Amino acid sequence: MTQESKTCWVVDLGLTPYAEGLSLQRRVVVARKAGEIPDVLLLCQHPHVITMGRSGKREHLLSSEPLLRQMGVTFCETDRGGDVTYHGPGQLVGYPILNLAAIRRDVVWYVRQLEEMMILATSDFGIAARRVPGKTGVWVDGSSGAAEKLAAIGVHLSRWVTSHGFAYNVSTELRYFDLIVPCGIPDCRAVSLEQLVGRAVEVREAAARIAARFEQVFGLRGVAVTREELEERLRKPTVERGIAVPA
């Protein structure tokens, strides 16, 4: 593995509208396929939005359009895998743009690594999270004994370059999950990291643990890059600037 392929730019986008984040993802994917940038991890929060993946079913959206408008929630169909999910403030959303051809050409392994990354990050807060056989995502044992969902995953791959990613509930307003059948799983109850640890948790605190564990499980070295620096590189590809990609 080359030094460049071990580098991953970590970009904090802050609160970003979903459509804007999706557009940026697509531009980063194009640049990554062209080898103009290294792997990238985009981290952000979104204003209230419900998204539906390729295998989503309309009946899993339980709310009407007028109710969504009243609650300030937008709706967007996407090309990621999975069913319907909710994103909003207090939820850490991660979009890894990785060239799996240089890491490991295995989609199932990739999804399991995303789960492992969030399980390890949750353990950093003293909480035991786990997988549930047959269900993608990260779960914890609820007070009733039933598994509760802490994080969701929905990915897309094109020529082994990944997009979309994961959503990790930090201080999320969980009542918005009542608008949907989360991930198409009946009786699925969402939970937040704040509920589990019994204290306020800032998204940036969770983001630091997620980023560190992400680098660990994928064998990457994170380099903090601002959105402005990323945008500059996307406007001026490496081949035009005649410079090497930072390692």
Backbone bond lengths (Angstrom), bond angles and torsions (degrees), N, CA, C in turn:
res aa  C-N    CA-C-N  psi(-1)  N-CA   C-N-CA  omega(-1)  CA-C   N-CA-C  phi
1 M - - - 1.471 - - 1.525 108.91 -
2 T 1.313 117.35 131.54 1.458 120.47 -177.36 1.515 110.66 -77.26
3 Q 1.341 115.01 164.43 1.458 119.46 178.60 1.520 110.28 -61.43
4 E 1.328 117.05 -40.52 1.458 120.16 -179.06 1.518 111.38 -62.05
5 S 1.335 117.14 -42.12 1.450 120.40 -176.51 1.521 112.15 -68.56
6 K 1.355 117.37 -16.53 1.456 120.68 178.06 1.522 112.46 -87.31
7 T 1.312 116.84 -5.61 1.454 121.74 -178.03 1.525 110.26 -91.02
8 C 1.319 115.46 140.35 1.464 120.20 175.03 1.523 108.57 -136.28
9 W 1.320 116.06 121.67 1.456 119.90 174.59 1.518 109.06 -75.55
10 V 1.322 117.55 130.31 1.457 123.13 177.17 1.527 107.74 -109.08
11 V 1.322 115.97 116.66 1.467 121.45 -172.28 1.527 109.77 -119.63
12 D 1.326 117.00 119.05 1.463 122.31 177.11 1.525 108.34 -91.01
13 L 1.334 116.33 111.47 1.463 121.08 -177.43 1.522 112.60 -90.44
14 G 1.340 117.38 -10.26 1.457 119.83 -176.66 1.523 110.74 67.93
15 L 1.332 116.32 -154.91 1.470 121.44 178.97 1.529 108.68 -76.13
16 T 1.328 116.17 114.50 1.462 122.00 -173.00 1.525 110.02 -131.12
17 P 1.340 118.90 126.95 1.467 119.93 175.23 1.518 111.07 -53.72
18 Y 1.333 116.58 144.50 1.457 120.27 -173.65 1.523 112.09 -58.56
19 A 1.331 117.40 -46.71 1.465 120.52 -177.39 1.529 110.94 -61.87
20 E 1.325 116.63 -36.59 1.468 120.85 178.67 1.524 110.73 -67.23
21 G 1.333 116.33 -41.96 1.459 120.12 177.77 1.517 112.06 -65.33
22 L 1.331 116.17 -37.12 1.463 120.57 178.92 1.524 110.99 -65.63
23 S 1.323 116.35 -41.82 1.456 121.04 178.27 1.530 111.13 -62.54
24 L 1.328 116.59 -42.54 1.463 120.46 178.68 1.528 110.36 -64.70
25 Q 1.326 116.48 -43.41 1.471 119.51 177.10 1.521 111.41 -52.66
26 R 1.317 116.17 -47.42 1.464 120.62 -176.44 1.517 111.20 -62.87
27 R 1.324 117.46 -37.40 1.458 120.48 178.25 1.529 110.51 -68.55
28 V 1.336 116.45 -39.08 1.462 120.04 178.68 1.525 110.34 -66.08
29 V 1.328 116.95 -39.34 1.468 120.61 178.66 1.531 110.44 -60.07
30 V 1.325 116.90 -45.05 1.468 120.68 179.37 1.528 110.31 -59.35
31 A 1.331 116.20 -44.97 1.469 120.06 -179.49 1.525 111.39 -66.98
32 R 1.339 116.35 -36.70 1.471 118.76 179.70 1.521 110.77 -68.36
33 K 1.319 117.51 -40.64 1.467 120.49 177.79 1.524 110.73 -61.40
34 A 1.326 116.41 -34.98 1.460 120.69 -179.22 1.521 112.50 -80.72
35 G 1.332 117.27 -4.57 1.461 120.18 -179.44 1.509 113.66 73.96
36 E 1.341 117.20 19.36 1.464 121.00 -177.23 1.524 112.60 -84.46
37 I 1.335 116.42 -17.24 1.461 121.46 179.11 1.533 107.70 -140.35
38 P 1.340 117.36 160.37 1.464 119.77 174.62 1.530 110.01 -79.35
39 D 1.313 116.65 -172.46 1.459 120.21 173.94 1.522 109.62 -60.20
40 V 1.336 115.43 152.77 1.463 121.12 -175.72 1.525 109.18 -136.11
41 L 1.326 116.46 140.38 1.459 122.07 169.37 1.521 107.49 -118.86
42 L 1.338 115.82 111.68 1.459 121.85 176.03 1.521 108.36 -91.28
43 L 1.323 117.41 127.67 1.454 122.39 176.96 1.521 109.39 -118.29
44 C 1.326 116.42 136.66 1.464 118.61 -177.35 1.516 110.68 -161.61
45 Q 1.326 114.25 176.41 1.453 123.54 164.80 1.524 106.70 -122.87
46 H 1.316 116.69 155.01 1.462 120.29 177.24 1.522 110.64 -118.38
47 P 1.336 117.62 147.45 1.465 119.18 164.71 1.529 108.32 -60.17
48 H 1.324 117.04 162.11 1.459 121.95 -174.43 1.532 112.08 -50.46
49 V 1.334 115.43 121.32 1.464 120.76 -179.72 1.525 109.24 -153.18
50 I 1.322 115.90 142.43 1.458 122.39 172.17 1.522 107.11 -110.12
51 T 1.332 116.25 129.02 1.462 120.20 -179.83 1.526 109.93 -119.46
52 M 1.311 115.18 149.70 1.461 120.79 179.68 1.518 109.54 -124.27
53 G 1.337 116.10 128.87 1.445 121.65 -179.42 1.513 112.69 -84.82
54 R 1.330 114.74 -175.86 1.470 120.80 -174.92 1.522 113.28 -61.28
55 S 1.327 116.92 -32.20 1.464 119.94 -178.76 1.526 112.21 -99.17
56 G 1.331 116.50 14.46 1.453 120.65 -177.33 1.524 113.40 -70.52
57 K 1.320 115.19 152.21 1.458 122.17 177.58 1.522 109.31 -119.14
58 R 1.328 115.99 133.66 1.457 121.08 -177.15 1.516 112.59 -58.40
59 E 1.342 116.66 -32.50 1.463 118.83 -178.81 1.523 112.54 -67.73
60 H 1.344 117.02 -12.60 1.457 120.09 176.75 1.527 111.76 -83.24
61 L 1.339 116.63 -4.35 1.466 121.55 169.43 1.520 106.24 -94.08
62 L 1.322 117.58 107.11 1.457 122.39 -170.29 1.517 113.84 -88.15
63 S 1.302 118.03 -7.94 1.461 121.63 -174.68 1.524 111.00 -109.44
64 S 1.320 115.57 153.46 1.461 121.68 177.94 1.521 110.12 -83.61
65 E 1.315 116.45 162.23 1.465 120.47 177.39 1.526 112.17 -59.69
66 P 1.348 119.22 -42.49 1.474 118.58 177.28 1.529 112.96 -59.91
67 L 1.344 116.77 -38.96 1.463 119.28 178.90 1.520 110.80 -66.83
68 L 1.331 117.22 -40.80 1.457 120.08 177.80 1.528 110.64 -60.63
69 R 1.328 116.15 -44.07 1.466 119.56 178.72 1.525 110.80 -62.57
70 Q 1.323 115.93 -41.63 1.457 120.57 179.92 1.519 111.92 -61.33
71 M 1.328 116.17 -35.62 1.462 121.15 -178.39 1.522 112.43 -91.17
72 G 1.338 117.00 1.21 1.458 120.39 177.84 1.506 113.76 72.16
73 V 1.340 116.35 33.19 1.460 121.57 -178.03 1.524 109.49 -110.82
74 T 1.311 116.88 128.81 1.461 120.94 175.31 1.530 109.12 -94.40
75 F 1.331 115.76 166.89 1.461 121.58 -179.69 1.514 108.49 -130.22
76 C 1.338 116.41 137.64 1.463 120.31 -177.45 1.524 110.09 -145.33
77 E 1.330 116.84 130.29 1.456 121.22 172.05 1.531 107.94 -89.08
78 T 1.337 116.07 140.84 1.461 120.61 -174.97 1.522 110.52 -131.94
79 D 1.349 115.17 173.40 1.463 120.51 178.81 1.523 112.31 -100.64
80 R 1.334 117.46 14.71 1.467 119.08 176.40 1.521 110.06 -76.81
81 G 1.320 115.97 167.37 1.445 120.19 172.32 1.516 110.34 -76.56
82 G 1.315 116.11 167.83 1.456 120.05 176.37 1.512 113.48 96.39
83 D 1.309 114.77 -176.55 1.461 122.49 -174.29 1.531 110.32 -104.43
84 V 1.298 117.14 -128.14 1.457 121.47 -175.44 1.523 109.70 -104.01
85 T 1.327 116.70 141.71 1.457 120.51 176.82 1.520 109.87 -148.71
86 Y 1.318 114.86 171.00 1.473 121.97 -178.78 1.524 109.34 -118.42
87 H 1.325 115.62 140.81 1.462 122.31 170.77 1.520 108.57 -125.08
88 G 1.320 116.69 145.85 1.455 119.77 177.69 1.512 111.54 -168.21
89 P 1.324 116.77 175.66 1.467 120.79 178.18 1.525 110.85 -55.30
90 G 1.328 115.64 142.36 1.455 120.19 -178.14 1.512 113.11 89.86
91 Q 1.321 117.24 -5.32 1.460 121.59 176.85 1.525 108.23 -109.39
92 L 1.321 116.41 127.97 1.459 120.68 177.96 1.522 108.88 -86.13
93 V 1.327 116.02 119.52 1.460 121.95 179.41 1.527 107.81 -109.02
94 G 1.318 115.74 132.31 1.456 120.86 179.75 1.509 111.76 -122.25
95 Y 1.332 116.05 132.98 1.459 122.45 178.48 1.532 108.71 -120.61
96 P 1.333 117.63 92.90 1.466 119.67 176.07 1.537 110.12 -77.15
97 I 1.305 116.03 127.66 1.468 121.83 173.46 1.527 105.61 -109.97
98 L 1.328 116.21 89.64 1.457 122.46 -173.66 1.517 110.70 -115.67
99 N 1.315 115.32 145.41 1.464 120.32 171.63 1.528 107.67 -92.48
100 L 1.326 116.09 94.95 1.463 119.94 -177.63 1.520 112.50 -66.02
101 A 1.322 117.48 -19.54 1.469 119.75 177.16 1.522 110.84 -61.56
102 A 1.337 116.67 -25.86 1.461 120.96 179.55 1.523 112.27 -96.73
103 I 1.333 116.21 -2.82 1.472 120.15 -178.88 1.523 109.63 -116.39
104 R 1.329 116.15 -67.07 1.470 121.79 176.64 1.520 108.62 -167.34
105 R 1.309 116.77 124.45 1.466 121.39 -177.17 1.529 109.87 -83.85
106 D 1.308 115.31 76.60 1.460 120.20 -175.43 1.528 107.99 -155.43
107 V 1.321 117.17 106.17 1.465 121.50 -175.70 1.527 111.35 -67.84
108 V 1.334 116.61 -43.01 1.464 119.68 -179.87 1.520 110.18 -62.47
109 W 1.323 116.77 -43.18 1.468 120.73 176.53 1.523 110.20 -58.98
110 Y 1.314 117.49 -42.38 1.465 121.67 -179.21 1.527 110.88 -59.53
111 V 1.328 116.88 -47.43 1.465 120.63 179.83 1.524 110.92 -63.63
112 R 1.340 116.58 -41.79 1.470 119.62 178.07 1.533 110.78 -63.17
113 Q 1.328 117.97 -34.55 1.462 120.85 178.40 1.528 110.98 -68.30
114 L 1.329 116.80 -37.82 1.470 119.17 175.14 1.523 110.45 -61.88
115 E 1.326 116.10 -41.88 1.464 119.68 176.35 1.521 110.51 -61.99
116 E 1.328 117.07 -46.03 1.462 121.39 -179.05 1.522 111.08 -60.42
117 M 1.313 116.19 -41.28 1.462 120.75 179.11 1.529 110.95 -58.20
118 M 1.340 117.47 -44.48 1.464 120.50 -178.52 1.524 112.05 -76.01
119 I 1.330 117.87 -31.81 1.466 120.52 174.69 1.525 110.06 -62.85
120 L 1.334 117.10 -44.13 1.459 121.35 179.14 1.528 111.32 -66.63
121 A 1.334 116.87 -42.12 1.464 119.95 179.15 1.526 110.83 -63.32
122 T 1.320 117.05 -37.78 1.464 120.86 178.18 1.521 110.81 -66.95
123 S 1.331 116.58 -36.25 1.470 120.32 177.88 1.526 111.33 -64.32
124 D 1.337 116.85 -25.63 1.461 120.42 177.09 1.529 111.46 -65.05
125 F 1.331 116.38 -20.36 1.469 121.63 177.08 1.535 111.23 -98.57
126 G 1.340 116.57 9.39 1.450 120.65 177.59 1.522 114.28 80.42
127 I 1.336 116.69 18.48 1.455 121.26 -178.28 1.523 109.74 -114.49
128 A 1.329 116.19 132.44 1.462 121.69 178.51 1.528 109.20 -88.38
129 A 1.324 116.28 111.84 1.465 122.05 175.72 1.519 108.17 -109.45
130 R 1.324 116.53 163.60 1.463 119.15 -175.16 1.521 110.53 -155.59
131 R 1.325 114.62 174.20 1.453 122.01 171.55 1.530 109.04 -90.93
132 V 1.313 115.88 159.46 1.461 122.40 170.90 1.525 106.76 -119.02
133 P 1.327 118.20 121.35 1.467 119.97 -178.21 1.526 112.28 -52.91
134 G 1.332 115.00 130.75 1.450 120.82 177.92 1.514 115.08 83.35
135 K 1.342 117.21 -1.43 1.464 120.58 -178.96 1.528 108.99 -130.45
136 T 1.315 116.05 123.60 1.460 120.44 179.18 1.525 110.04 -74.64
137 G 1.326 116.74 145.73 1.460 121.08 177.07 1.514 111.59 124.06
138 V 1.334 115.02 -170.24 1.459 122.22 -179.33 1.523 108.18 -124.20
139 W 1.325 115.41 134.56 1.455 121.98 -170.86 1.523 110.59 -130.57
140 V 1.343 115.21 159.01 1.458 122.09 171.92 1.522 107.81 -132.44
141 D 1.313 115.86 160.30 1.466 120.51 177.21 1.522 109.06 -80.66
142 G 1.333 116.75 120.73 1.449 121.55 179.81 1.522 112.27 -79.27
143 S 1.320 115.83 171.71 1.465 120.77 -178.61 1.519 112.05 -63.94
144 S 1.344 116.21 -27.42 1.462 120.16 179.94 1.525 112.03 -83.79
145 G 1.324 116.32 -5.90 1.448 121.00 -177.51 1.510 113.63 97.93
146 A 1.342 116.45 -17.55 1.463 120.84 178.63 1.524 109.70 -80.37
147 A 1.325 116.05 148.38 1.466 120.32 178.56 1.518 110.21 -70.90
148 E 1.320 116.69 137.88 1.467 122.81 177.06 1.525 108.31 -117.57
149 K 1.341 115.83 144.06 1.465 120.12 -171.49 1.525 111.56 -91.99
150 L 1.311 114.88 123.43 1.464 121.80 179.12 1.519 111.59 -96.70
151 A 1.328 117.71 -30.47 1.465 120.82 -174.97 1.518 110.52 -149.00
152 A 1.329 114.81 144.98 1.466 121.82 178.95 1.521 109.60 -116.79
153 I 1.331 115.03 155.74 1.466 121.51 -179.97 1.521 109.13 -134.49
154 G 1.322 115.99 135.65 1.457 121.91 173.16 1.519 107.86 -151.80
155 V 1.324 117.62 119.50 1.465 119.73 -171.91 1.527 111.41 -124.79
156 H 1.317 113.70 166.26 1.464 122.18 175.26 1.522 107.01 -139.58
157 L 1.340 116.85 141.97 1.458 121.56 176.99 1.517 110.45 -127.89
158 S 1.301 116.07 139.93 1.459 122.43 174.74 1.526 107.52 -140.53
159 R 1.342 116.06 117.71 1.467 121.54 -176.29 1.526 110.87 51.45
160 W 1.326 115.36 40.62 1.459 125.11 177.49 1.528 113.91 68.51
161 V 1.332 117.87 11.22 1.461 120.61 173.05 1.528 108.04 -99.82
162 T 1.320 116.18 127.29 1.461 122.00 -174.20 1.526 111.89 -86.84
163 S 1.323 114.92 156.10 1.468 121.79 169.43 1.522 108.34 -151.92
164 H 1.322 116.76 -179.84 1.463 122.73 -167.83 1.528 107.39 54.75
165 G 1.331 120.26 -156.81 1.450 116.63 -177.14 1.509 114.95 162.75
166 F 1.362 116.50 -114.49 1.463 120.12 -170.68 1.522 111.01 -136.33
167 A 1.340 114.71 158.06 1.462 121.99 176.63 1.527 107.77 -133.69
168 Y 1.321 116.43 121.19 1.469 123.38 -172.20 1.528 108.50 -117.81
169 N 1.322 116.13 117.56 1.466 120.91 -176.06 1.523 110.70 -76.57
170 V 1.320 116.20 110.27 1.466 121.07 179.20 1.530 109.68 -98.47
171 S 1.317 116.72 -66.94 1.468 121.64 177.49 1.526 109.58 -129.10
172 T 1.308 115.82 35.45 1.457 123.92 -173.86 1.529 111.44 -64.31
173 E 1.342 116.35 142.29 1.463 121.11 172.17 1.534 107.61 -76.21
174 L 1.301 116.22 100.46 1.459 121.31 -169.50 1.524 113.32 -71.37
175 R 1.331 118.69 -16.71 1.467 119.68 -179.55 1.525 111.46 -62.48
176 Y 1.317 118.30 -22.35 1.465 120.19 179.48 1.528 111.99 -68.97
177 F 1.328 117.32 -22.42 1.458 119.69 176.55 1.529 111.70 -67.75
178 D 1.343 117.16 -16.34 1.468 120.44 177.49 1.526 111.40 -69.03
179 L 1.324 117.32 -13.39 1.465 121.35 -179.98 1.515 112.50 -79.17
180 I 1.330 116.82 -9.61 1.462 121.03 -173.75 1.534 110.24 -139.10
181 V 1.331 115.11 170.94 1.467 121.45 163.41 1.525 104.42 -97.57
182 P 1.331 118.35 98.20 1.470 120.38 -170.87 1.519 112.86 -54.99
183 C 1.340 114.53 122.57 1.461 121.87 179.14 1.527 112.29 57.80
184 G 1.337 116.78 19.50 1.459 120.66 178.92 1.509 114.16 72.83
185 I 1.350 117.46 16.29 1.470 121.48 -177.60 1.529 109.08 -103.47
186 P 1.330 118.90 110.42 1.474 120.83 179.18 1.521 111.44 -58.53
187 D 1.339 115.10 142.92 1.471 121.73 177.83 1.528 112.92 62.82
188 C 1.331 116.08 20.52 1.463 119.39 177.86 1.532 108.77 -77.60
189 R 1.301 116.39 123.09 1.458 121.48 -179.81 1.529 109.27 -105.44
190 A 1.331 116.12 127.49 1.463 121.02 178.30 1.527 109.64 -87.39
191 V 1.317 115.60 152.79 1.455 121.75 178.38 1.520 107.85 -140.08
192 S 1.334 116.81 156.42 1.464 120.69 179.29 1.521 110.57 -115.15
193 L 1.315 115.17 158.01 1.459 121.04 177.25 1.532 110.36 -60.38
194 E 1.328 117.39 -39.51 1.465 120.85 178.42 1.521 111.52 -57.35
195 Q 1.334 116.65 -44.52 1.461 119.50 178.40 1.524 111.26 -60.32
196 L 1.306 115.77 -40.57 1.461 120.33 -174.94 1.524 112.87 -70.79
197 V 1.343 116.57 -38.81 1.471 118.95 -177.28 1.521 112.39 -90.53
198 G 1.344 116.90 -14.16 1.455 120.39 177.11 1.509 115.14 72.87
199 R 1.324 116.25 27.27 1.474 120.95 177.00 1.516 109.46 -153.64
200 A 1.329 115.56 166.66 1.463 119.47 177.19 1.525 109.58 -69.36
201 V 1.324 115.98 136.27 1.462 121.67 177.61 1.530 108.19 -128.51
202 E 1.318 116.46 121.76 1.458 120.67 176.66 1.534 109.78 -74.95
203 V 1.324 115.73 144.15 1.457 119.76 179.30 1.521 110.55 -59.31
204 R 1.321 117.72 -37.55 1.469 119.66 -179.04 1.525 111.57 -65.33
205 E 1.333 117.67 -29.45 1.465 120.72 177.10 1.526 110.03 -67.44
206 A 1.327 115.92 -44.92 1.463 119.81 177.35 1.525 110.67 -67.47
207 A 1.332 117.22 -37.50 1.465 120.79 -178.86 1.525 111.38 -61.23
208 A 1.323 116.87 -37.20 1.467 120.28 179.65 1.527 110.72 -63.87
209 R 1.330 116.83 -40.07 1.466 120.32 179.26 1.528 110.85 -71.44
210 I 1.330 116.09 -41.47 1.467 120.31 178.70 1.527 110.22 -60.69
211 A 1.330 117.17 -47.06 1.461 120.79 -178.49 1.525 111.05 -61.74
212 A 1.331 116.81 -42.09 1.464 120.44 -179.52 1.532 110.91 -64.69
213 R 1.313 116.73 -43.76 1.463 120.26 -179.88 1.527 111.42 -70.96
214 F 1.324 117.23 -32.99 1.457 121.45 176.08 1.522 110.27 -60.26
215 E 1.323 115.77 -48.22 1.460 120.25 178.46 1.529 110.55 -60.03
216 Q 1.332 116.44 -39.09 1.465 120.86 -178.13 1.528 111.55 -64.79
217 V 1.336 117.34 -51.42 1.469 119.03 -172.28 1.524 112.62 -72.23
218 F 1.338 117.12 -25.73 1.463 119.42 -179.86 1.530 112.86 -100.61
219 G 1.316 116.98 -0.57 1.457 120.04 178.66 1.512 112.78 65.91
220 L 1.328 117.22 38.15 1.456 122.49 -177.95 1.528 110.56 -112.76
221 R 1.322 115.47 155.79 1.472 120.34 175.73 1.518 108.39 -109.30
222 G 1.327 115.90 113.84 1.453 120.54 -176.20 1.512 112.91 -75.05
223 V 1.311 115.29 138.66 1.464 122.73 174.66 1.524 107.15 -126.83
224 A 1.333 117.15 118.94 1.459 120.72 -179.27 1.527 109.69 -69.12
225 V 1.327 115.69 126.23 1.459 122.29 179.99 1.528 107.57 -131.17
226 T 1.314 117.45 135.80 1.457 119.44 178.93 1.527 110.47 -77.52
227 R 1.314 115.24 162.97 1.461 118.36 176.98 1.524 110.51 -62.22
228 E 1.323 116.35 -37.87 1.468 119.99 -179.76 1.531 110.77 -62.52
229 E 1.324 116.93 -41.04 1.462 120.33 178.29 1.522 111.14 -65.73
230 L 1.334 116.27 -39.57 1.463 120.02 177.29 1.518 110.49 -64.22
231 E 1.318 116.79 -45.91 1.468 120.43 -179.78 1.524 110.91 -61.29
232 E 1.323 116.85 -38.63 1.463 120.76 179.06 1.523 110.57 -62.50
233 R 1.327 116.48 -42.52 1.459 120.05 179.60 1.528 111.02 -66.87
234 L 1.332 116.47 -37.15 1.464 119.65 179.48 1.527 111.48 -67.96
235 R 1.331 116.21 -30.67 1.477 120.02 177.92 1.519 111.41 -76.47
236 K 1.341 116.38 -31.67 1.456 120.87 -176.65 1.521 108.86 -125.33
237 P 1.325 118.24 88.28 1.465 121.48 -176.91 1.524 112.05 -55.62
238 T 1.317 114.67 153.18 1.468 122.25 -179.12 1.526 112.06 -52.65
239 V 1.328 117.28 -43.01 1.456 120.00 -175.42 1.521 111.59 -65.30
240 E 1.346 116.76 -26.33 1.458 119.85 179.25 1.518 111.58 -82.58
241 R 1.341 115.37 -31.92 1.462 119.41 -176.93 1.519 111.45 -83.03
242 G 1.345 116.49 -19.22 1.458 119.75 179.04 1.497 114.06 68.51
243 I 1.369 116.26 31.53 1.460 119.96 179.38 1.522 108.72 -125.56
244 A 1.323 114.53 162.03 1.461 119.64 -179.98 1.526 109.90 -84.05
245 V 1.329 114.62 151.83 1.461 119.38 173.97 1.523 108.77 -69.36
246 P 1.350 118.77 130.14 1.460 120.19 179.93 1.517 111.63 -56.63
247 A 1.340 117.44 137.33 1.473 121.59 179.95 1.512 110.11 -101.37
